[in-house]
Amino acid sequence: MATLSIGHTTREVSGSPEHQGFLIRRIWNAAERVRTPLVLGAEIMLGAVSYTLAVWALAENRVSSWDSEVVSATLGIVVLARLAAALSVRLYRRSLRYASLAELISIIKVATASSIGMCALIWWRFPELKVPAAVFVVDWAFLLLFWGGLHFGARVLKTQQAVSRSRGKRVVIVGAGDAGMSLLKELALDPSSGCSPVAVVDEDPQKWGHTMYGVPVVSGGIARLTAEVAKTRAEEILICIPGASGTQMREILRACREAAIPVRTLPSIAGLVGGRVLPRDLRRPRIEDLLQRQEIRLDVEATRKVVGGKVVLVTGAGGSIGSELCRQIADAGPRRLLLLDKSENSLFYVNLEASERMGAAGVKPLLIDLTNRDRAAEMMRSERPEIVFHAAAHKHVGLLELHPQEAIRNNVIGTRNIAEAALETGASRFVNISTDKAVNPRNYMGLSKKLTELCMQELAQNHRTRFMNVRFGNVAGSTGSVLRIFWDQIQKGGPIKVTDPRATRYFMSTREAVNLILRAAALGRGGETFVFDMGEPLNIYDLAKTMALFAGHTPDKDLPIEFTGLGDGEKITEELWEDWEHPAPTDCDRILVVNGVCPLSHGILRHVSAMEEFVRRGEGGPLLAYLRHVVPDFGHNQPFIVNMPPTQAAAAPLSWGAA
């Protein structure tokens, strides 16, 4: 059974879907055939009435039969003129419920043209009647009133009904720009939207105190949002600023947190179609809205200059960064894309996706553990990649605090193995992906990445392969990210567990991070450490409250937040560079470069070989003690339990450790 609505009439149509569709089309066409002549007839009738009223209005000082003579003699000309005017712009075919400024302009044009034409014809054909010009002016005014009422009456009535009665939840709109006004118009005209706007908040003082579509723009801007929500008893906030920056969104969402009611927002400008904003465009905010509101437009041509036509290897290809690297590289047309990972499942899925993008013949999956030095070297000699993006790493701080030897085995030794193999086989570029936790490291994960940065700096000295580091903060939405942990906790109904209310972290979207990695690869000449502009760090506690708000919950009320304290190796704040490092701008405004070489990098490869021996023999205690000598300023949260035996300490090459 299908339901058909035409105007305010609803019919049920039975039968098969094909039969229903046929009946619906027949009924709709019949309704259209009836509506069109009715509207046209009403326009002609109102045109004749307006002229008649104008004649009667100006017949006061004339002979008693003058008005009747004028109307009877000239009404045919009037009807023909009105008919020609209506047909010329087809007003009768336009929607009465959604009449707009275009219809008003058309009415003014045809009313003016028809009145001038009537005046000329009547004065030429019936000069003896001496019809004054005032008749045509009054007629013109009456015609605008009548035709305007015909075409705008339904819309005015609909708008008035929508404004006068409460329908759905009470909402406050943030943003009185084009997007906000477009949405406000749609909500005002559509009683079925489920939203009733009660106030508009905007930062522009020139708009304060104005009323738009019957809704006031309150004075005070975002600072007044919480008070306005309480005053109007609003149930939801609609953010309508698609071009807002991350900083602006953080300020708005901070005010929304204080208001403690659900929030929806519009997508970015690129996500809106045709400039029209509809209620269905609104969505729950995403964490990317806090990081960078502007749509990131990938520069495929710039990426193609780096990897186009080349054999490219991505290690850790199944991870968050690695898989996005594979996507963007595949779209840039490499000659061959090598996907390396030691996780079978991750490699399977990224290979499937990459093969769909560039064809199975151009993609090769490599199931290899880079800690196997011989296997890594064999692969590099066989495949001969020209560019290597090294994203493979253990990254979970808490787990690596429990297993520091695995941080050294996988992150440091694995990096050394693939980097030396790349040097041996003549790769042109080697991009090592690092982290802000490598700056003044306080955990084994950060320490291991610091050591990989030092390896790149030593390998870059006097070698043709361009070794470089790229360093950035947390990747929003990656596996193990605090954002995903928070979201999982929210889905389970809480509590959200926050380490410390003072803790802050840098965040960047995966898409954005990979885009900058590829740009940095093009900039590198060898030995540099590129640091990404991460924007302002985000407070983790505020982030937890904002994510609860995103999910439609009231933080600290129907969704509790608990503080667990910092875990082993965790910092209150992260840093992007060392005190001695002095980042300089590059040609890309989102990328900074550190050209200085850390004194600790001298001889680092010999120390990695010594660490490898401790790992091979399973001597965890001596390994940790050796690390303390290699990086004397490593400020770990926990003291070392096992000290290096004096004989080993004496044999260790520590001449650079005190630098």
Sequence and secondary structure as in RCSB ss.txt:
>XXXX:A:sequence
MATLSIGHTTREVSGSPEHQGFLIRRIWNAAERVRTPLVLGAEIMLGAVSYTLAVWALAENRVSSWDSEVVSATL
GIVVLARLAAALSVRLYRRSLRYASLAELISIIKVATASSIGMCALIWWRFPELKVPAAVFVVDWAFLLLFWGGL
HFGARVLKTQQAVSRSRGKRVVIVGAGDAGMSLLKELALDPSSGCSPVAVVDEDPQKWGHTMYGVPVVSGGIARL
TAEVAKTRAEEILICIPGASGTQMREILRACREAAIPVRTLPSIAGLVGGRVLPRDLRRPRIEDLLQRQEIRLDV
EATRKVVGGKVVLVTGAGGSIGSELCRQIADAGPRRLLLLDKSENSLFYVNLEASERMGAAGVKPLLIDLTNRDR
AAEMMRSERPEIVFHAAAHKHVGLLELHPQEAIRNNVIGTRNIAEAALETGASRFVNISTDKAVNPRNYMGLSKK
LTELCMQELAQNHRTRFMNVRFGNVAGSTGSVLRIFWDQIQKGGPIKVTDPRATRYFMSTREAVNLILRAAALGR
GGETFVFDMGEPLNIYDLAKTMALFAGHTPDKDLPIEFTGLGDGEKITEELWEDWEHPAPTDCDRILVVNGVCPL
SHGILRHVSAMEEFVRRGEGGPLLAYLRHVVPDFGHNQPFIVNMPPTQAAAAPLSWGAA
>XXXX:A:secstr
 EEEEETTEEEEE S HHHHHHHHHHHHHHHHHHHHHHHHHHHHHHHHHHHHHHHHHT TTS TTHHHHHHHHHH
HHHHHHHHHHHHHHTGGGS STT  HHHHHHHHHHHHHHHHHHHHHHHHH GGG   HHHHHHHHHHHHHHHHHH
HHHHHHHHHHHHHHS  SEEEEEE  SHHHHHHHHHHHH GGGSEEEEEEE S GGGTT EETTEEEETTGGGGH
HHHHHHHT  EEEE  TT  HHHHHHHHHHHHHHTS EEE   GGGSSTT   GGG B   THHHH  S     H
HHHHHHHTTSEEEEETTTSHHHHHHHHHHHHT  SEEEEEES HHHHHHHHHHHHHHH GGGEEEEE  TT HHH
HHHHHHHH  SEEEE      HHHHHH HHHIIIIIIIHHHHHHHHHHHTT SEEEEEEEGGGSS  SHHHHHHH
HHHHHHHHHTTT SSEEEEEEE EEET TT HHHHHHHHHHTT  EEES TT EE EEEHHHHHHHHHHHHHH  
SS EEEE   S EEHHHHHHHHHHHTT  BTTTB EEE    TT  SS  SS SS   EE SSTTEEEE    GG
GTTHHHHHHHHHHHHHHT HHHHHHHHHHHSTT   SS  SS   HHHHHHS  TTTT 
